[in-house]
């Protein structure tokens, strides 16, 4: 699939969680069941193996196995991007090539995240290595900006340089910085450059055309509300979606997502985390569940 013919990702995209079994392996069956549920209940697309999917806590082989399981599931890969960034360029190449060969709609690429304060030339070389290795199957590339975790930003001047050098292979950005001024500046670089903030609160700006949508961890929990907010401008649904997101203010987000997935789907195994993350604190569990149920009850009252 060429970038010219690739389906454009848009709208409500869940940064889907990855289930973990009792041996520390990715539980592909559970993960794919959740993916099917989310696509059937409001999500326009999915971001597989991102931060919420604990990608960097899995080995190269484990990540490739998860990707392959999605590819054989019958789910629409043209509605999914998959995280392929890694500290080692060779790993990023292997993952991106695998994503391209399987037919994912895009590869979401973190900068190499161990060395900090690296020059732009080094980051350009990293991207060039990935693009050169995938030239035969030119999967669209989305940059993943999450400096609080990676410590290495895709700053706006660097994005402009990458677009100038590599053209249409670079199609968009997931911005998890929380800096909406940065997101708007990045979205203004080129009309074709598609920016997805990580919060549902950006959906009104996505409806207006500023952003391409949102890629949110909490869309694992509120996809139906996000869909109403995005598709029809339902202000009440947006407020409810944001209220669910705000339940995790100052709390560990990824463990919280998985704890609530366990509650919503009646499946305690969803609470299992891959080290170094740990299960959501028991002291906060009841309050978050009660808050979630209160939001849901208000919506149906």
C-alpha positions in Angstrom: 0.0 0.0 0.0 1.5 3.4 -1.0 1.1 6.5 1.0 -0.9 8.0 -1.9 -3.6 5.2 -1.7 -3.5 4.5 2.1 -6.7 5.1 4.0 -6.5 8.2 6.1 -6.9 7.6 9.9 -9.2 10.1 11.6 -11.7 10.6 14.4 -11.8 8.7 17.7 -8.9 6.4 18.1 -8.3 4.3 21.2 -4.8 3.8 22.4 -5.8 0.2 23.1 -4.5 -1.7 26.1 -2.7 -5.0 25.7 -3.8 -7.8 28.0 -1.1 -9.8 29.7 -1.3 -13.4 30.8 -0.1 -15.1 34.0 3.3 -15.8 32.3 4.0 -12.2 31.3 3.2 -12.8 27.7 0.8 -10.7 25.7 -2.7 -12.2 25.8 -3.6 -11.7 22.1 -7.1 -13.3 22.4 -8.2 -10.9 25.1 -6.6 -7.9 23.3 -8.4 -8.7 20.0 -11.7 -9.2 21.8 -11.3 -5.7 23.2 -10.3 -4.3 19.8 -13.5 -5.7 18.3 -15.6 -4.3 21.1 -14.1 -0.8 20.7 -14.5 -0.8 16.9 -18.1 -1.9 17.3 -18.8 0.7 20.0 -17.6 4.1 18.7 -13.9 3.9 17.7 -13.0 5.0 14.2 -9.6 3.4 14.7 -7.1 1.9 17.1 -3.5 2.7 18.1 -2.0 -0.8 18.8 1.1 -1.1 21.0 1.4 2.4 22.1 2.1 3.6 25.6 -1.2 2.4 26.9 -0.5 -0.9 25.1 2.8 -1.1 27.2 4.8 -1.7 23.9 8.2 -0.8 25.3 7.8 -3.4 28.1 7.5 -6.2 25.5 10.3 -7.7 23.5 10.7 -7.4 19.7 9.3 -10.9 19.3 6.4 -10.3 21.5 5.5 -7.1 19.7 5.7 -8.8 16.4 3.4 -11.6 17.7 0.8 -9.1 18.8 0.9 -7.4 15.4 0.6 -10.8 13.6 -2.4 -11.7 15.8 -4.2 -8.6 14.8 -3.4 -9.3 11.2 -5.0 -12.8 11.3 -8.0 -11.7 13.4 -10.1 -10.4 10.6 -10.2 -6.9 12.1 -9.7 -4.0 9.6 -6.0 -3.1 9.7 -6.8 -0.1 7.6 -8.3 1.4 10.7 -5.2 0.8 12.9 -1.8 2.3 13.4 0.8 0.4 15.4 3.7 1.6 17.5 7.1 0.6 16.0 9.5 3.1 17.7 12.4 1.7 19.6 15.7 2.8 21.1 17.7 0.7 18.6 17.2 1.7 14.9 17.4 -2.0 13.9 14.4 -2.9 16.1 12.4 0.1 14.8 13.2 -1.1 11.3 12.1 -4.7 12.0 8.9 -3.6 13.6 8.0 -1.1 10.9 8.8 -3.6 8.2 6.5 -6.1 9.9 3.7 -3.6 10.2 4.0 -2.7 6.5 4.1 -6.3 5.4 1.0 -7.1 7.5 -1.0 -4.1 6.1 -1.4 -1.7 9.1 -2.5 1.7 8.0 0.4 3.5 9.7 3.4 3.1 12.0 3.6 5.3 15.1 7.3 6.1 15.7 8.8 7.3 19.0 12.2 8.9 18.8 15.0 6.7 20.0 14.6 7.4 23.7 17.7 6.5 25.7 20.1 9.2 24.8 18.8 12.7 25.6 19.8 16.0 24.1 20.6 14.4 20.8 21.1 16.6 17.7 18.4 16.9 15.1 20.8 15.3 12.6 20.7 12.1 14.6 16.9 12.0 14.7 16.7 12.7 10.9 19.2 9.8 10.4 17.0 7.5 12.6 13.9 8.4 10.5 15.9 8.0 7.3 17.0 4.5 8.3 13.4 3.4 8.9 12.1 5.0 5.7 14.9 3.5 3.6 14.3 0.0 4.9 10.5 0.3 4.2 10.8 1.9 0.8 9.5 -1.2 -1.0 6.3 -1.1 1.2 6.0 2.6 2.1 3.8 2.4 5.2 2.7 5.9 6.3 4.7 7.2 9.3 3.2 9.0 12.3 5.5 10.7 14.7 4.9 10.1 18.4 5.6 13.2 20.5 5.6 12.3 24.2 8.6 14.1 25.8 7.5 13.4 29.3 8.1 9.7 28.7 10.7 9.6 25.9 12.7 12.6 26.9 13.2 13.4 23.2 10.8 15.7 21.5 9.7 16.0 17.9 9.9 19.8 18.0 8.2 21.8 15.3 11.3 22.9 13.4 12.4 19.3 13.2 9.0 18.2 12.0 9.2 20.8 9.2 12.6 19.5 8.3 11.4 15.9 8.2 8.5 16.9 6.0 10.8 18.8 3.7 13.3 15.9 3.4 10.9 12.9 3.3 7.8 14.3 1.9 4.6 12.3 2.0 6.0 9.4 3.9 5.5 11.5 7.1 1.8 11.8 7.4 1.0 12.9 10.9 1.7 13.2 14.7 0.3 11.8 17.9 0.8 14.5 20.5 0.8 13.2 24.1 2.5 16.3 25.5 -0.7 18.0 26.7 0.6 21.2 25.2 -2.3 22.3 23.0 -0.3 25.3 21.7 2.3 22.9 20.4 -0.4 20.7 18.9 -2.0 23.6 17.1 1.4 24.8 15.8 2.2 21.3 14.5 -1.2 21.0 12.9 -0.6 24.3 11.0 2.6 23.1 9.3 0.8 21.6 6.3 -2.8 20.9 5.6 -2.0 17.2 4.9 -0.1 16.8 8.2 -2.6 15.2 10.5 -2.3 15.8 14.2 -4.0 13.8 16.9 -3.9 15.1 20.5 -4.2 12.5 23.3 -7.2 14.1 25.0 -10.9 13.8 24.2 -11.2 17.5 25.0 -9.7 18.2 21.5 -12.6 16.6 19.7 -14.4 20.0 19.1 -11.3 21.2 17.3 -11.2 18.0 15.4 -14.7 18.6 14.3 -13.7 22.0 13.1 -10.8 20.6 11.0 -7.9 21.8 13.1 -7.0 18.3 14.2 -7.6 14.9 12.6 -9.2 13.5 15.8 -7.8 12.2 19.1 -5.8 9.2 20.1 -6.8 8.6 23.7 -6.0 6.0 26.4 -9.4 6.6 28.0 -11.2 5.8 24.7 -10.8 2.3 26.0 -13.5 3.3 28.5 -15.6 6.0 26.8 -15.5 5.3 23.1 -19.2 5.6 22.7 -19.2 9.0 24.4 -16.3 10.2 22.3 -18.0 9.1 19.1 -21.2 11.1 19.9 -19.1 14.2 20.7 -17.1 13.8 17.5 -19.8 12.9 15.1 -22.7 15.1 16.3 -21.1 17.6 18.5 -22.9 16.3 21.6 -21.6 18.6 24.4 -23.0 16.4 27.1 -21.3 13.3 25.8 -18.0 15.3 25.5 -18.3 16.4 29.1 -19.0 12.9 30.3 -16.0 11.6 28.3 -13.7 14.2 29.7 -15.1 13.5 33.2 -14.0 9.8 32.8 -10.6 10.9 31.7 -10.3 13.2 34.7 -10.9 10.3 37.1 -7.2 9.5 36.6 -5.8 13.0 37.4 -2.7 12.5 39.5 -3.2 8.7 39.3 -1.3 6.1 37.3 -3.1 6.2 33.9 -2.3 2.9 32.3 -2.9 0.7 35.4 -6.1 2.7 35.9 -7.3 2.0 32.4 -6.7 -1.7 32.8 -8.4 -1.8 36.2 -11.5 -0.2 34.8 -11.4 -2.5 31.8 -11.5 -5.4 34.3 -14.5 -3.8 36.0 -16.4 -2.9 32.8 -15.9 -6.3 31.2 -16.1 -8.4 34.4 -12.7 -9.9 33.7 -10.1 -9.5 36.6 -7.3 -10.6 34.3 -7.4 -7.3 32.5 -5.8 -5.7 35.7 -2.5 -7.6 35.1 0.4 -5.3 34.2 3.8 -5.9 32.6 6.7 -4.8 34.8 7.8 -2.1 35.5 4.2 -1.0 35.8 2.2 -2.3 38.7 -1.5 -2.9 39.4 -3.6 0.2 40.1 -3.5 1.1 43.8 -6.3 -0.6 45.8 -6.8 2.5 47.8 -8.0 4.4 44.7 -9.9 1.6 43.0 -13.3 2.0 44.7 -13.4 5.8 44.1 -12.5 5.5 40.5 -15.1 2.8 39.8 -17.7 4.8 41.7 -16.8 7.9 39.7 -17.1 6.0 36.4 -20.4 4.5 37.3 -21.7 7.9 38.4 -20.9 9.4 35.0 -22.5 6.5 33.2 -25.7 6.7 35.4 -26.0 10.4 34.7 -25.8 9.8 31.0 -28.7 7.3 31.1 -30.8 9.1 33.7 
